[in-house]
């Protein structure tokens, strides 16, 4: 592998890491949601797992609410999910 190919591969891996890393939620997001009047009690408000882990995160492990936030984050090219957007989420009937 030549130097240019190595640099391109490294850049691609870093870019992917940033994109996946941006999807991770934090406990502060639950606190922020509560301050906005959103009834989030724990991580399962957006995740299917009780304690999601950063190193094993998969978008499929999000519930519909979490997928809504992830889609919004990707659409608006955000690095962190905008918790206030949860006010626009409509529960499926």
PEPESUL-V67108 format. One line per field, one symbol per residue. phi: phi as a letter, one per 20 degrees, with the letter a starting at -180 (. if undefined). psi: psi as a letter, one per 40 degrees, with the letter a starting at -180 (. if undefined). A space follows every 10 residues. Layout:
phi->???
psi->???
//
This chain:
phi->.effffffff ffffffffff ffffecgfff fffffenefe dafffcdfef cfdgfdfcgf eeegffffff fffffeleec fefffgfefd ffe
psi->hidddddddd dddddddddd ddehiidddd dddddeehfh dadedeidid gihdeehhde eiaddddddd dddddefidi igddeddehh hi.
//
